[in-house]
Amino acid sequence: MGEIVSGTPFLILRNKDFSLFLTYRFLVTVANLMQSVIVGWQLYTITNDVLSLGLIGLTEVIPQVCVALFAGHFVDIWDRKRVIFYTTSLLLIGSLILYVYSLPDSNMQQLWGVVPIFITIFISGLVRGILMPANAALIGQLVQREQLTSASTWSSTAWHIAAVAGPAIGGVVYGYFGIVPAYSLVFVFYLLCLVILFMMKSPGKVALIQGAAEGIFERIKEGIVYVFQRKVLLNAFALDMFAVFFGGAVAMLPVFASDILKVGPEGLGFLRACPAIGAILMSIILTFKPPISNSGSQMLFSVFGFGVTMIIFAFSTNFLLSAFCLFLSGVFDNVSVIIRSSILQLYTSDEMKGRVAAVNSIFIGSSNELGAFESGVAARFMGLIPSVVFGGVMTLIIVCVTAWESPALRSLALKDHGNS
């Protein structure tokens, strides 16, 4: 056992601060997704209106997109660990608001209706817009350059395991113990996150390059131009964004589960977990065999495979086949995510990472909500199955166009940039 742990894939875990960061990332994701599940059930119970559920995504994505570029600027000039610490404190405050709001003897619901819930959702979106660039930028300071791909893989693994555990824990605690204990546990998780961050040693501020832009808007523009001038970065971000925008069928899973597969809410829960299970398995594989050779072609192939699985899923009327397609979609998507994250780390200087990660967060973060909206509109006008097929075909077309237009991405090998 000692030989396995001391091997190359686990060597990075000897870095105490990175291990603490992984623990933080896991716990904060569990808490976020627990709260998301609990809020959804609570809001629907109060309003009995499906539109209110749709407004959750909108309330969260607007502050995220609006704050991201400004957050990237401050992440690059401030202590990144402190930024994450104080921003996570906002999540603690938000969970406290929900806890007090949900107390049996509280009159907040009578006085304010669902406003406190949406205030907390807004805070979560604001925090998400800050944490996405801050987390990505901090990783670059915690590990050596040659460990960046391994760090991205471990970070993705922690997130995907939390993506399975968070909703499950939230649903079980809410269902068996009630809403107040559920929000209490969310509060405890956020508090543990702050304790872990307090234990981490701060790597300090990044030294600014002499002659770099100084004004906030000049620095934001510098980050945007940096991405658009580096085609490998731009094409990797855009490829992932359009794949999520067109190819995802997650938003339509309740309809597939109910009307086509006829498996009920239990089957829906399993279907929702399948992509994350596939991603976790692929993360474990990539931990031992990182995608450092033929990385660009692997990314293109994985997004192409993602599109194919969505097309097969659309036509499937068999529950096991549909679950397997979703499992494979998580496998393919995780390869793309890890390579894209590694490209961001390796192709971006430390003093630019916050701003570049902020641009990436707008590409990726907003595409989930907008992709869900696209899926709904397409299903409304084209029909359910044709809309998912259309999304899968569009993904395949985008991959082919990207491969044709970006030979640099097609021939990319991360191993050639690990020590540059």
WOBEL-V928654 format. One record per pair of residues at least 4 apart in sequence whose ideal C-beta (glycine too) atoms are under 6 Angstrom apart, sorted by sequence separation. I is the first residue (numbers start at 1). J is the second residue. D is the distance in whole Angstrom. If there is no record, write none. Layout:
# WOBEL-V928654
I:J:D
I:J:D
This chain:
# WOBEL-V928654
24:28:6
35:39:6
39:43:6
55:59:6
57:61:6
63:67:6
67:71:5
71:75:6
74:78:5
107:111:6
108:112:5
112:116:6
127:131:6
130:134:6
131:135:6
133:137:6
143:147:4
147:151:6
162:166:5
165:169:6
171:175:6
172:176:6
173:177:5
177:181:4
208:212:5
225:229:6
231:235:6
235:239:6
242:246:6
243:247:5
244:248:6
253:257:6
255:259:6
256:260:5
257:261:5
263:267:2
273:277:6
286:290:6
291:295:5
294:298:6
329:333:6
342:346:6
343:347:5
344:348:6
348:352:5
352:356:5
353:357:6
360:364:6
361:365:5
362:366:6
366:370:6
367:371:5
374:378:6
378:382:5
382:386:4
401:405:6
402:406:5
407:411:6
5:10:5
47:52:4
75:80:6
78:83:5
174:179:6
213:218:4
256:261:6
316:321:5
348:353:5
379:384:5
382:387:5
13:19:5
100:106:6
213:219:5
227:233:5
228:234:6
257:263:5
316:322:4
101:108:5
227:234:6
291:298:5
403:410:5
75:83:6
108:116:6
143:151:5
174:182:4
348:356:5
379:387:4
43:52:5
173:182:4
213:222:5
313:322:6
378:387:4
257:267:5
257:268:4
139:151:5
173:185:6
313:325:4
312:325:5
254:268:6
101:116:5
309:325:5
344:360:6
253:271:5
97:116:6
309:328:5
309:329:5
98:120:5
97:120:5
306:329:6
94:120:4
306:332:4
305:332:4
306:333:6
94:123:4
302:332:4
90:123:6
302:335:4
303:336:5
302:336:5
91:127:6
90:127:5
299:336:5
87:127:5
299:339:4
87:130:5
87:131:6
295:339:5
291:339:5
274:323:5
278:327:4
282:331:5
84:134:5
83:134:5
275:326:5
279:330:4
283:334:6
274:326:4
278:330:3
282:334:4
286:338:6
274:327:5
278:331:4
80:134:6
275:329:5
276:330:6
271:326:6
275:330:3
279:334:4
263:319:6
80:137:5
71:129:6
75:133:5
80:138:4
261:319:5
59:118:5
63:122:6
67:126:6
71:130:4
75:134:5
247:306:6
243:303:5
247:307:5
60:121:5
64:125:4
68:129:4
72:133:5
249:310:6
261:322:6
59:121:5
63:125:4
67:129:4
71:133:6
75:137:5
141:203:4
59:122:6
63:126:4
243:306:6
247:310:5
60:124:6
64:128:5
239:303:6
249:313:6
56:121:6
60:125:4
64:129:4
46:114:6
314:385:5
346:417:4
342:414:5
43:117:6
314:388:4
314:389:5
102:179:5
102:180:6
311:389:6
102:183:6
311:392:4
310:392:4
99:183:4
98:183:5
307:392:5
99:187:6
307:395:3
307:396:4
95:186:5
95:187:4
95:190:6
304:399:5
240:336:6
303:399:5
92:190:4
91:190:5
300:399:6
240:340:5
300:403:5
236:340:5
88:193:5
88:194:6
236:343:5
164:273:6
85:197:5
164:276:5
163:276:5
296:409:5
233:347:5
296:410:5
296:411:6
160:276:5
296:412:3
295:412:5
295:413:6
160:279:4
161:280:6
295:414:4
160:280:5
293:413:6
81:202:4
251:372:4
241:363:4
245:367:5
292:414:4
293:415:6
79:202:6
237:360:5
244:367:4
248:371:5
252:375:5
292:415:4
18:142:5
251:375:4
17:142:5
18:143:6
79:205:5
157:283:4
226:352:6
237:363:4
241:367:5
245:371:4
156:283:5
244:371:5
252:379:6
227:356:6
255:384:6
29:159:5
37:167:5
22:154:6
26:158:4
30:162:5
34:166:5
38:170:5
223:355:3
227:359:5
25:158:5
29:162:4
33:166:3
37:170:4
153:286:5
223:356:6
33:167:5
37:171:6
153:287:5
12:147:5
30:165:6
34:169:6
22:158:5
26:162:5
30:166:4
34:170:3
38:174:5
12:150:5
249:388:5
149:290:5
209:351:6
73:216:6
149:292:6
208:351:6
38:182:5
206:350:5
247:391:5
206:351:5
246:391:4
247:392:6
73:219:5
73:220:5
246:394:4
247:395:4
246:395:5
35:186:5
69:220:5
72:223:6
34:186:5
243:395:5
31:186:5
242:398:5
31:189:4
30:189:6
31:190:5
27:189:5
239:402:5
27:192:6
28:193:5
27:193:5
235:402:6
24:193:5
235:406:4
24:196:5
23:196:6
24:197:6
235:409:5
20:196:5
232:408:5
231:408:6
232:409:5
20:199:6
20:200:5
156:337:6
156:338:5
17:200:5
17:201:5
153:338:5
152:338:5
152:341:4
152:342:5
149:342:4
148:345:4
148:346:6
140:345:6
140:350:6
140:353:5
137:353:4
137:354:4
137:357:6
133:354:5
136:357:4
133:357:4
133:358:4
133:361:6
132:361:4
149:414:6
146:418:5
146:419:6
76:351:6
9:287:5
76:354:4
9:288:5
75:354:3
76:355:6
72:354:4
72:355:4
72:358:3
71:358:6
69:358:5
68:358:5
68:361:5
68:362:5
65:362:6
64:365:6
65:366:5
61:366:6
61:369:4
57:369:5
